[in-house]
Amino acid sequence: MPEPWTDQFREKLLANKDELQQRLARIEENHRRPLAQDSTERATELEDLDVVDALGNEARFELRQITAALARIEGQKYGICEACGEAIIEARLLAYPHAANCIDCATDKAPAGVPQHAAEE
């Protein structure tokens, strides 16, 4: 992939990485807050923490994908499918700048009912 394109994607990936790191910091801050004394309110807070944990796990997963994509940029392998070695089309990289596989390989790799981007680890 030409250098000017990779620079654009690097900037986008770094911005996404920063946003996710800020989100994770907020999640960690929420976990440090003391729970309410009232048992009903505490139960609601614990349910909310479960949802926040799931969001945190999703953010950590995406951070790993972004870190891998940045490494591919540095290794001059960005935009090349890890599975088949073909170029990943620009539209896919615009939608998923951390994509490691072309759409065909990602579709083949995804189990039924799982979004393609979730199967790309």
C-alpha positions in Angstrom: 0.0 0.0 0.0 1.4 3.4 -0.9 3.0 5.4 1.9 0.5 8.4 1.9 -2.4 5.9 2.4 -0.7 4.2 5.2 0.0 7.5 6.9 -3.7 8.3 6.7 -4.6 4.9 8.2 -1.9 5.2 10.9 -3.4 8.5 12.0 -6.9 7.0 12.0 -5.7 4.0 14.0 -3.8 6.1 16.5 -6.9 8.3 17.0 -9.0 5.2 17.5 -6.4 3.8 19.9 -6.4 7.0 22.0 -10.2 7.0 22.1 -10.3 3.4 23.3 -7.7 4.1 25.9 -9.7 7.0 27.3 -12.8 4.8 27.3 -10.9 2.1 29.3 -9.7 4.7 31.7 -13.3 5.8 32.4 -14.3 2.2 32.8 -11.5 1.6 35.4 -12.6 4.8 37.1 -16.2 3.5 37.4 -14.9 0.3 38.9 -13.1 2.2 41.7 -16.3 3.9 42.8 -17.8 2.5 46.0 -21.1 0.7 45.6 -24.3 2.1 47.2 -25.4 1.0 50.7 -28.9 0.2 49.5 -29.1 -3.5 48.4 -31.5 -2.8 45.5 -29.4 0.1 44.2 -26.3 -2.0 44.7 -27.8 -4.8 42.6 -28.5 -2.3 39.8 -25.0 -1.0 40.0 -23.5 -4.5 39.8 -25.6 -5.2 36.7 -24.4 -2.0 35.2 -20.8 -3.0 36.0 -21.3 -6.3 34.1 -22.4 -4.3 31.0 -19.4 -1.9 31.4 -17.1 -4.9 31.8 -18.4 -6.3 28.5 -17.7 -2.9 26.8 -14.2 -2.9 28.3 -13.5 -6.4 27.0 -14.6 -5.2 23.5 -12.4 -2.1 23.8 -9.4 -4.2 24.8 -10.0 -6.6 21.9 -10.2 -3.7 19.5 -7.0 -2.2 21.0 -5.2 -5.5 20.3 -6.4 -5.4 16.7 -5.2 -1.7 16.3 -1.8 -2.5 17.8 -1.5 -5.4 15.4 -2.5 -3.1 12.5 0.1 -0.5 13.5 2.7 -3.3 13.6 1.7 -4.3 10.1 2.1 -0.7 9.0 5.6 -0.6 10.5 6.4 -3.9 8.9 5.1 -2.7 5.5 2.5 -5.4 5.5 -0.5 -3.2 6.1 -3.3 -3.7 3.6 -2.2 -7.3 2.7 -4.4 -10.1 3.8 -2.7 -12.3 6.4 -4.6 -15.4 5.1 -4.2 -15.2 1.3 -1.6 -12.5 0.7 -3.9 -10.5 -1.6 -4.5 -6.8 -1.2 -7.3 -5.7 1.2 -9.6 -3.3 -0.7 -9.6 0.3 0.4 -13.3 0.3 1.2 -12.7 -2.5 3.8 -9.8 -0.7 5.3 -11.9 2.5 5.5 -14.6 0.6 7.4 -12.2 -1.5 9.5 -8.8 0.1 9.5 -7.5 -2.7 11.7 -8.6 -5.4 9.3 -6.0 -8.2 8.9 -7.9 -10.1 6.3 -9.6 -9.4 3.0 -13.4 -9.7 3.0 -13.3 -13.1 1.4 -10.9 -14.6 3.9 -12.7 -12.9 6.8 -16.1 -14.2 5.6 -14.6 -17.7 5.4 -13.1 -17.4 8.9 -16.2 -16.1 10.6 -18.4 -18.7 12.3 -22.1 -18.6 11.4 -23.9 -15.7 13.2 -20.6 -14.0 14.2 -19.9 -10.6 12.6 -16.8 -10.6 10.4 -14.9 -8.1 12.5 -15.3 -10.2 15.6 -13.8 -13.3 14.0 -10.6 -11.5 12.9 -8.3 -12.1 15.9 
